[in-house]
């Protein structure tokens, strides 16, 4: 039986970070909201992304830290045993807790309904509407003044011969295993591939990673070289400038054919993880019926206000093809609510958008790279500070990493900061503020930085534009 729901101010497809931000903003304005979710409430971040991956990364780092304690004189390293099913169970418990506290309970508190079903756009005389095939077998029609597409993205696998038949893991299914892989082959060197490779290696798996160009290829070359050295030091086999051409089952394992600088080779692993990127989820939404266009990667095409080709339909988060960070999705959701419901015509500035890869040491960056500035025709100058000149790194007895700053030639204005270090995510926050404020490297060099923090590396890197930091005392200003 068709059940009609009409009169909503905002109807949202999806229930992740962008969807919830839009819903909360709309309810805070006193507007009516309905949300349609075909799967588990909460979207990628809390269920299969940020929360579970960082929980497992923290566990892996704790185990590695126990083993690495021997770098301190007087301490003996240990190797804690891994109860992998218990580790996964603990991760699941945390996910369920946060899903309830930050999603389902919030929807009830703010007062909007979550309809569980699959939504498809349709057009009628009054404009767009949603037809929903409910998960319980029924159907419903939802009509609203405005609609938000916030369906997120999903792991994407390239067309490799035999891949589908052989079977493979994604970042989602890898965190649902009930046993630790004996040998994990990871294809892809972006943030997902890097984090998962190190995670499983530190838990005890033998890990091989193969990438088409270099590890962290979107980062500065110095960062790529630094994280590759860390991976090799930790026993991870790294193949750069390498592509997979075929995959097939080989008994209990998977045999993958790789082609690289040394020719063709075959690697047999117990598990294969495909971490070659994500694609927006737009299939089956019926977008063509309501004048919403998609791009080459399936992303919803939007203008600077996040409005689609239909003036009553908007999009937020990963589905737009913008940077796939949950904090971008959340900013999108709030912006869409303002623009759709209040006509605010707001836009977002991504100039100082920071990003973090949670390896250890972590990778973080904000602003432009050396290559991007050269392509844009902007004259710049760069300085790179190895962590061996950072007192906190020396005290930690771990000097793996660096800080690279890029400034506009002539003015000294900070245009980019790139960090490989423990706590890089915290360091990059300070650099984000500096770029947002338009600081020069000279101003950064003369800004207060507390001694014996990793953030002091920013000041020291800024000082290298005018001084030889090797000739400064440990806390010289």
C-alpha positions as CSV (number, residue, x, y, z in Angstrom):
1,X,0.0,0.0,0.0
2,X,1.3,3.5,-0.9
3,X,1.6,5.7,2.1
4,X,2.1,9.5,1.4
5,X,4.2,11.8,3.5
6,X,3.9,15.4,2.5
7,X,4.7,18.9,3.8
8,X,8.3,18.4,4.9
9,X,10.7,21.4,4.6
10,X,13.7,19.1,4.0
11,X,13.9,15.4,2.8
12,X,17.4,13.9,3.1
13,X,18.6,10.7,1.4
14,X,21.4,9.2,3.6
15,X,22.2,9.3,7.3
16,X,25.9,10.1,7.5
17,X,27.8,13.2,8.7
18,X,26.5,15.5,5.9
19,X,22.9,14.3,6.3
20,X,22.9,14.7,10.1
21,X,24.5,18.2,9.9
22,X,21.8,19.3,7.4
23,X,19.0,17.8,9.6
24,X,20.3,19.4,12.8
25,X,20.7,22.8,11.1
26,X,17.2,22.5,9.7
27,X,15.6,21.5,13.0
28,X,17.5,24.3,14.8
29,X,15.6,26.6,12.4
30,X,12.3,25.0,13.4
31,X,11.9,23.3,10.0
32,X,10.5,19.8,9.5
33,X,12.8,17.1,8.3
34,X,12.6,13.5,7.2
35,X,15.6,11.2,6.5
36,X,15.7,8.1,4.3
37,X,18.4,5.4,5.0
38,X,18.5,2.1,3.1
39,X,21.3,0.6,5.3
40,X,22.6,1.2,8.8
41,X,22.0,4.6,10.3
42,X,25.2,6.7,10.6
43,X,26.8,6.4,7.2
44,X,30.5,5.6,6.5
45,X,32.3,7.4,9.3
46,X,30.9,5.8,12.4
47,X,30.1,2.4,10.9
48,X,32.9,1.5,8.5
49,X,35.2,4.5,8.3
50,X,36.8,6.9,10.7
51,X,35.6,5.4,14.0
52,X,36.4,1.6,13.5
53,X,39.6,2.2,11.6
54,X,41.0,4.6,14.1
55,X,40.0,2.3,17.0
56,X,42.0,-0.5,15.4
57,X,44.9,1.7,14.5
58,X,45.1,2.8,18.1
59,X,45.2,-0.8,19.2
60,X,47.9,-1.6,16.6
61,X,49.9,1.4,17.7
62,X,49.7,0.3,21.4
63,X,51.0,-3.1,20.5
64,X,53.8,-1.7,18.3
65,X,54.7,0.8,21.1
66,X,55.2,-2.1,23.5
67,X,57.5,-3.8,21.0
68,X,59.4,-0.5,20.3
69,X,60.0,0.3,24.0
70,X,63.5,-1.0,23.6
71,X,64.5,2.3,21.9
72,X,64.7,3.7,25.4
73,X,67.7,2.6,27.5
74,X,66.5,0.5,30.4
75,X,63.3,-0.7,28.8
76,X,62.8,-4.1,27.2
77,X,60.4,-4.4,24.3
78,X,57.5,-7.0,24.5
79,X,55.2,-8.4,22.0
80,X,51.6,-8.6,23.3
81,X,49.5,-11.5,22.0
82,X,46.6,-10.6,19.7
83,X,43.1,-12.0,20.3
84,X,41.8,-10.8,16.9
85,X,38.1,-11.7,17.4
86,X,38.1,-9.9,20.7
87,X,39.7,-6.8,19.1
88,X,37.1,-6.8,16.4
89,X,34.4,-7.3,19.1
90,X,35.6,-4.3,21.0
91,X,35.6,-2.2,17.8
92,X,32.0,-3.3,17.1
93,X,30.9,-2.3,20.7
94,X,32.5,1.2,20.3
95,X,30.8,1.6,16.9
96,X,27.4,0.6,18.3
97,X,27.8,3.0,21.3
98,X,28.7,6.0,19.1
99,X,26.1,5.2,16.5
100,X,23.4,5.3,19.2
101,X,24.8,8.4,21.0
102,X,25.7,10.5,18.0
103,X,23.1,9.4,15.5
104,X,19.9,7.5,16.3
105,X,19.5,9.1,19.8
106,X,20.2,12.6,18.3
107,X,17.5,12.2,15.6
108,X,15.0,11.4,18.3
109,X,16.2,14.3,20.5
110,X,15.9,16.8,17.6
111,X,12.6,15.3,16.5
112,X,12.9,14.0,12.9
113,X,11.9,10.6,11.5
114,X,14.4,8.2,9.9
115,X,12.6,6.1,7.3
116,X,14.4,2.8,6.5
117,X,14.2,2.1,2.9
118,X,15.6,2.8,-0.6
119,X,14.7,6.1,-2.1
120,X,14.3,6.9,-5.8
121,X,13.5,10.3,-7.3
122,X,10.3,10.7,-9.4
123,X,8.7,13.7,-10.9
124,X,5.1,14.8,-10.7
125,X,3.1,17.9,-11.4
126,X,4.4,19.6,-8.2
127,X,8.0,18.8,-8.9
128,X,10.4,16.2,-7.5
129,X,9.3,13.6,-5.0
130,X,10.8,10.4,-3.5
131,X,9.4,6.9,-3.9
132,X,10.7,4.8,-1.1
133,X,10.8,1.0,-1.1
134,X,10.6,0.4,2.7
135,X,12.9,-2.3,4.2
136,X,9.8,-3.9,5.8
137,X,8.3,-4.5,2.4
138,X,6.0,-1.5,2.1
139,X,6.2,1.6,0.0
140,X,6.0,5.3,0.7
141,X,6.0,8.6,-1.2
142,X,7.8,11.6,0.4
143,X,7.3,15.2,-0.8
144,X,9.2,18.1,0.5
145,X,10.1,21.7,-0.4
146,X,13.8,20.8,-0.7
147,X,15.8,17.5,-1.0
148,X,19.4,16.7,0.0
149,X,21.4,13.9,-1.6
150,X,23.8,12.7,1.0
151,X,24.4,9.1,0.0
152,X,28.2,9.2,0.4
153,X,30.7,7.1,-1.4
154,X,31.8,3.4,-1.4
155,X,35.0,1.5,-2.1
156,X,35.9,1.2,-5.8
157,X,37.8,-1.6,-7.4
158,X,39.6,-1.2,-10.8
159,X,38.9,-3.6,-13.7
160,X,41.6,-6.3,-13.0
161,X,41.2,-9.6,-14.8
162,X,39.9,-12.3,-12.4
163,X,39.4,-9.9,-9.4
164,X,35.7,-10.4,-8.9
165,X,35.9,-14.2,-9.3
166,X,38.9,-14.4,-6.9
167,X,37.3,-12.3,-4.2
168,X,38.9,-9.4,-2.3
169,X,38.6,-7.3,0.8
170,X,37.7,-3.6,0.9
171,X,38.3,-1.2,3.7
172,X,34.9,-2.2,5.0
173,X,35.2,-5.9,4.9
174,X,38.8,-5.9,6.2
175,X,37.6,-4.6,9.5
176,X,35.0,-7.3,9.8
177,X,37.4,-10.3,9.5
178,X,37.2,-12.9,12.2
179,X,40.9,-13.9,11.9
180,X,44.1,-12.1,11.3
181,X,45.4,-12.4,7.7
182,X,48.6,-14.5,7.4
183,X,49.8,-12.4,4.4
184,X,47.9,-9.3,3.3
185,X,48.5,-7.8,-0.2
186,X,47.3,-4.2,-0.4
187,X,46.8,-2.5,-3.7
188,X,46.7,1.2,-3.4
189,X,48.8,3.8,-1.5
190,X,46.3,6.5,-0.5
191,X,45.2,7.0,3.1
192,X,43.1,3.9,3.3
193,X,45.8,1.6,1.9
194,X,48.5,3.1,4.1
195,X,46.5,3.0,7.3
196,X,45.3,-0.6,6.7
197,X,48.7,-1.8,5.7
198,X,50.4,-0.6,8.8
199,X,47.5,-1.6,11.0
200,X,47.6,-5.3,10.0
201,X,51.4,-5.3,9.9
202,X,51.6,-4.1,13.5
203,X,49.0,-6.7,14.6
204,X,51.2,-9.4,13.2
205,X,50.3,-10.0,9.6
206,X,52.9,-10.2,6.9
207,X,52.0,-7.2,4.6
208,X,52.9,-6.3,1.0
209,X,51.8,-3.0,-0.6
210,X,51.8,-2.3,-4.3
211,X,51.1,1.2,-5.8
212,X,51.0,2.6,-9.3
213,X,53.3,5.5,-8.5
214,X,54.5,6.1,-4.9
215,X,53.1,5.9,-1.4
216,X,51.0,8.9,-0.6
217,X,51.3,10.1,-4.1
218,X,49.2,13.3,-3.5
219,X,51.7,14.4,-0.9
220,X,55.1,16.0,-1.3
221,X,57.8,13.6,-2.6
222,X,59.7,14.0,0.7
223,X,56.7,12.8,2.6
224,X,56.3,9.8,0.3
225,X,60.0,8.8,0.7
226,X,59.7,9.2,4.5
227,X,56.7,7.0,4.9
228,X,58.1,4.4,2.6
229,X,61.3,4.3,4.7
230,X,59.1,3.8,7.8
231,X,57.1,1.0,6.2
232,X,60.3,-0.9,5.1
233,X,61.8,-0.4,8.5
234,X,58.6,-2.0,10.0
235,X,58.9,-5.0,7.7
236,X,56.3,-4.1,5.1
237,X,57.3,-5.0,1.6
238,X,56.8,-2.0,-0.8
239,X,56.4,-2.1,-4.5
240,X,56.2,1.3,-6.2
241,X,55.4,2.1,-9.9
242,X,53.6,-1.3,-10.0
243,X,50.3,-2.4,-11.3
244,X,48.2,-5.6,-10.9
245,X,47.2,-7.2,-14.2
246,X,45.5,-10.4,-13.1
247,X,44.2,-12.1,-10.0
248,X,43.1,-15.7,-9.4
249,X,42.4,-18.1,-6.5
250,X,45.3,-20.5,-5.7
251,X,44.1,-23.0,-3.2
252,X,43.5,-21.1,0.1
253,X,45.3,-18.1,-1.2
254,X,45.1,-15.5,-3.9
255,X,47.7,-15.2,-6.6
256,X,48.2,-11.7,-8.0
257,X,50.3,-10.8,-11.1
258,X,52.2,-7.5,-10.7
259,X,54.1,-5.6,-13.3
260,X,56.7,-3.1,-12.2
261,X,60.2,-1.7,-12.8
262,X,61.7,-5.2,-12.4
263,X,59.2,-6.8,-14.8
264,X,56.4,-9.2,-14.0
265,X,56.1,-11.2,-10.8
266,X,53.4,-13.2,-9.0
267,X,52.6,-12.7,-5.3
268,X,50.6,-15.3,-3.3
269,X,48.8,-13.9,-0.3
270,X,46.2,-15.2,2.0
271,X,44.1,-12.0,1.5
272,X,43.9,-9.2,-1.0
273,X,42.8,-5.7,0.0
274,X,41.8,-3.3,-2.8
275,X,42.3,0.3,-1.6
276,X,42.3,2.1,-4.9
277,X,39.8,4.8,-4.0
278,X,36.1,5.5,-3.5
279,X,33.3,6.5,-5.8
280,X,30.1,8.5,-5.1
281,X,27.0,6.4,-4.5
282,X,24.4,7.6,-7.0
283,X,23.2,4.5,-8.8
284,X,19.4,3.9,-8.6
285,X,18.5,7.3,-7.4
286,X,16.7,8.2,-10.6
287,X,18.5,11.5,-10.9
288,X,17.9,11.8,-14.6
289,X,14.2,12.0,-14.0
290,X,14.5,15.3,-12.0
291,X,17.3,17.1,-14.0
292,X,20.2,16.2,-11.7
293,X,23.4,15.5,-13.6
294,X,26.4,13.4,-12.6
295,X,30.1,13.6,-13.6
296,X,32.6,11.1,-14.9
297,X,33.1,9.4,-11.5
298,X,29.3,9.3,-10.7
299,X,29.5,12.4,-8.5
300,X,26.4,14.7,-8.3
301,X,27.2,17.9,-10.2
302,X,26.6,21.0,-8.0
303,X,27.3,24.7,-8.1
304,X,29.2,26.6,-5.5
305,X,26.2,26.7,-3.3
306,X,25.8,22.9,-3.6
307,X,22.6,23.2,-5.6
308,X,22.1,20.6,-8.4
309,X,20.5,21.3,-11.8
310,X,17.1,21.1,-10.1
311,X,16.6,24.2,-7.9
312,X,14.9,22.1,-5.2
313,X,17.6,19.4,-5.0
314,X,20.9,19.8,-3.2
315,X,23.9,17.5,-2.4
316,X,26.3,17.3,0.4
317,X,29.4,15.3,1.3
318,X,31.3,12.6,-0.6
319,X,28.6,12.2,-3.2
320,X,29.5,15.7,-4.6
321,X,33.1,14.6,-5.5
322,X,34.5,17.2,-3.1
323,X,37.3,16.1,-0.6
324,X,35.9,13.0,1.1
325,X,36.4,14.0,4.7
326,X,33.6,13.8,7.3
327,X,34.3,17.4,8.4
328,X,33.7,18.6,4.8
329,X,30.5,16.6,4.7
330,X,29.4,18.2,7.9
331,X,30.2,21.7,6.6
332,X,28.3,20.9,3.5
333,X,25.2,19.8,5.4
334,X,25.0,23.0,7.4
335,X,25.6,25.1,4.3
336,X,22.9,23.3,2.3
337,X,20.4,23.8,5.1
338,X,21.2,27.6,5.2
339,X,21.0,27.9,1.4
340,X,18.0,25.8,0.8
341,X,15.9,27.0,3.7
342,X,17.1,30.6,4.2
343,X,18.4,31.5,0.7
344,X,21.8,32.3,2.3
345,X,23.8,31.7,-0.9
346,X,26.8,30.6,1.3
347,X,29.9,29.1,-0.2
348,X,32.9,27.3,1.2
349,X,36.6,28.1,0.9
350,X,38.8,25.0,0.6
351,X,42.1,26.9,0.5
352,X,43.2,26.0,4.0
353,X,41.5,22.6,4.1
354,X,43.7,20.2,6.2
355,X,44.0,16.5,5.7
356,X,45.5,13.7,7.8
357,X,46.5,10.1,7.2
358,X,46.6,8.3,10.5
359,X,49.7,6.2,10.0
360,X,52.4,6.4,12.6
361,X,54.2,8.7,12.2
362,X,51.1,10.5,10.7
363,X,50.9,12.4,7.5
364,X,49.2,15.8,7.5
365,X,49.1,18.7,5.0
366,X,47.3,22.0,4.3
367,X,47.6,24.4,1.5
368,X,49.4,23.8,-1.8
369,X,52.3,21.6,-2.8
370,X,55.4,22.7,-4.5
371,X,54.2,21.1,-7.8
372,X,50.8,22.8,-7.6
373,X,52.4,26.2,-7.1
374,X,54.7,25.7,-10.0
375,X,51.8,24.7,-12.2
376,X,49.9,27.8,-11.1
377,X,52.9,30.0,-12.0
378,X,53.4,31.2,-8.4
379,X,57.1,31.7,-7.4
380,X,57.8,30.1,-4.1
381,X,60.6,28.9,-1.8
382,X,60.6,25.8,0.3
383,X,62.4,24.6,3.5
384,X,62.4,21.1,4.8
385,X,63.2,20.4,8.5
386,X,64.1,16.8,9.5
387,X,62.8,15.8,12.9
388,X,66.3,15.3,14.2
389,X,66.3,19.0,14.8
390,X,63.1,19.0,16.9
391,X,63.8,18.6,20.6
392,X,60.6,16.7,21.3
393,X,61.4,14.1,18.7
394,X,64.8,13.7,20.2
395,X,63.3,13.2,23.7
396,X,60.9,10.6,22.2
397,X,63.9,8.9,20.6
398,X,62.0,8.8,17.3
399,X,63.2,11.2,14.7
400,X,61.4,9.6,11.7
401,X,59.7,12.4,9.8
402,X,60.0,16.0,8.7
403,X,58.2,19.3,8.3
404,X,58.1,21.1,4.9
405,X,57.0,24.7,4.6
406,X,56.3,26.5,1.3
407,X,56.2,30.3,1.1
408,X,55.5,32.8,-1.6
409,X,58.7,34.2,-2.9
410,X,59.1,37.9,-2.0
411,X,56.3,38.2,0.5
412,X,57.1,35.1,2.6
413,X,53.4,34.3,2.9
414,X,52.9,30.7,4.0
415,X,51.1,28.8,1.2
416,X,51.6,25.2,2.3
417,X,52.6,23.0,5.2
418,X,53.4,19.3,5.0
419,X,54.2,17.1,8.0
420,X,55.3,13.6,8.6
421,X,55.5,13.2,12.4
422,X,53.7,11.7,15.4
423,X,51.0,14.2,16.2
424,X,51.0,15.6,12.6
425,X,47.3,16.1,12.8
426,X,47.7,18.5,15.7
427,X,50.6,20.2,14.2
428,X,48.7,20.9,10.9
429,X,45.9,22.5,12.8
430,X,48.3,25.3,13.8
431,X,49.5,25.6,10.2
432,X,45.9,25.8,9.1
433,X,45.3,28.8,11.3
434,X,48.5,30.4,10.0
435,X,47.5,30.0,6.4
436,X,43.9,31.2,7.1
437,X,45.3,34.3,8.8
438,X,47.7,35.0,6.0
439,X,50.8,34.8,8.2
440,X,54.3,34.9,6.7
441,X,57.0,32.4,7.7
442,X,58.8,35.2,9.5
443,X,55.6,35.9,11.6
444,X,55.3,32.1,12.2
445,X,59.0,32.0,13.3
446,X,58.3,34.7,15.9
447,X,55.0,33.3,17.2
448,X,55.0,31.7,20.6
449,X,55.4,27.9,20.5
450,X,55.7,25.9,23.7
451,X,59.1,24.1,24.1
452,X,59.2,20.4,23.9
453,X,56.1,20.0,21.9
454,X,55.9,18.6,18.4
455,X,54.2,21.8,17.3
456,X,57.5,23.6,17.9
457,X,58.6,21.9,14.7
458,X,56.5,24.6,12.8
459,X,58.5,27.4,14.4
460,X,61.8,25.7,13.7
461,X,60.9,25.0,10.1
462,X,59.9,28.7,9.7
463,X,63.2,29.7,11.2
464,X,65.1,27.7,8.6
465,X,64.1,30.4,6.0
466,X,66.6,32.8,7.7
467,X,68.7,30.7,10.2
468,X,70.6,27.5,10.5
469,X,68.6,25.8,13.2
470,X,71.5,23.4,13.8
471,X,73.4,26.3,15.3
472,X,70.6,27.4,17.7
473,X,70.4,26.3,21.3
474,X,67.6,23.9,22.2
475,X,65.1,26.6,23.1
476,X,66.5,29.7,21.3
477,X,63.8,32.1,20.2
